[in-house]
Amino acid sequence: MAEDEPRGICVRDVAARDFIAAYAEHLKNSDKFELPVWADLVKTGAHKELAPYGEDWYYIRAASIARKVYLRPGLGVGQLRKWYGSNDRKGVRTEHFRRANAGIIRSVLIQLQEMKVVEQCENGGRRMTRVGQQDLDRIAGSVFHANEDDE
């Protein structure tokens, strides 16, 4: 492939951290995506002691979930709970794996579904819509070109 040929930039071509930060900022500026009233009180899982400190944690989690659904169509709440879970540390006792909070993941998926970014699959789980894929690819392209300019 010649270097002069333009090609589409997708989410896979961009570092996850950069893309999630950019998409979280996009969601924060969007008037369709709202922060729930309980977002400052809730823990992200049974394995956590406190709620997240950052003010934008809900938008960051939503961007991360959108990226996961983009990369692996058919993901459901259960698989995402397993992905965001971690070990529950009990002091000197043995650690055990605990899944993440399903309510947060479900509320994010419902809001993304209302924004027409994701849709439900016929056999369960969620997948990207055409509009959602174009939206994520557009943001990935802007992140890619911003990183290209920095170098």
N, C-alpha and C positions, 0 to 999 in steps of 0.2 A: 504494500500500500504506500503510495507516495505521500510525502509529508504535506504537499500542497492541497490535498483533498480534504475538504471539511467533513467531519463526521460528528454524529450526535454524541453528546456527553450524557451518560446516565449516572445513576446513583452509585453504581459499582466502580466508576472511575474516580470517585472523590473519597478522601479520607472520611471515616465515619464521624469523627469528632467535629470536623469543619462543617460537614453537611448538617449534622444534628443541631449545631449552634445556629446555623443560618435558617433552617426550617423552623426552629423554635422561635426565632425572632419574627419570622413570617407569620406564624400562628398567633404570636402575641400582638402583632399589629393588625391582624385580621379581626373584623367585627363579628364574624360568624362563630369563632371559637371562644368560648367563655370559660373563665376560671370558676369552678364550683365554690359555693360558700364554705364548704367543709375542707377546702384544700389546705388551710393553715393548721388544721387540727389533726388530720389523719396521718397514721404511720403507713409506710409503704409495705409493711409485712410484719408478721408475728415475730420475726427474728430481729427486728429493730427496737431500740429503746425509746427513740425520740422521732418526732416528725422531721422531715427535711428542713435544713436551715435556709436554703436559698429561696428567694421569692419566685423565681422562674422555674422551679423544679417540675411543675405540672406540664409546662410547655415543653421542657426538655424531654420528659418521659413520653409525651405525645409524639414528638418528633422521632424519638427512638422507636416507638411502636410503629409509626408509619413507615419508617425505613425497614423494619423487620418484615412487615407485611409485603412491602415492595419486593424484597429479596426472596421471601419464601411465601408464595401465595398459598392460601389454605390454612394459615396459622389461626388458631383459636385462642380463647382466653386461657385454657388449661396449659397450652404450650408456652404462652407468654408468661404465665405465672411461674412455670418452671425456669424459664430463662432469667427472670428478674429476681428469683429467690436466691438465698444463700444460706450458709450455715448459721444455726442458732447457737451462740456460745453461752454455755451455762456455768461459767467459772471453771472449777476444776473438773467438772463432769464432762462426759464425752459430748462432742458436738453432733448435732443432727441437722439434716437439711430441712429447711422450711420454705414453702412456696410463698410467693409475693401476694399482696392483697389483690383479690379479683375485682373488687368494686372499682378501684382506680382504673384498671386496665379496661374493664367493661365500659366505664363512663367515657374514657378516651375514644374507644372504638365507636361508641354510639355517636359522639360528637363528630368524629371523622366521617361516619356514615351519613349524618345529616348535612355535612359539607360536600357530599358526593365525592369524597376522596377514596373511600373504601366501600365495598359492597359485600353482602353475604354470599358465600358459595352455596350451591345447591346441596352439597354433601357435607356441609358444616365448615366453619372457619370463615375467614375473610380474605378478600383479594382486592387488588387495586382496580379502580375504574379507569377508563381511558382518560378522563379529565384529571384524575388524581395522579396518574402516571406522567402525564404531560406537565403537571404542576411541579412534581418532584424533580423531573428531568430538567425543567427550566431553572429551578433553584440550584441543582447540581451543576449545571452549566455556568451559572454566574459564580459559584464558589470556585469552580475549576479555573475560570478565566481570571478571577481575583488572585488565586494562588499563583497562576502563571505570570501575572504582572509583577507580583512581589519578587519572583526569582530572577 
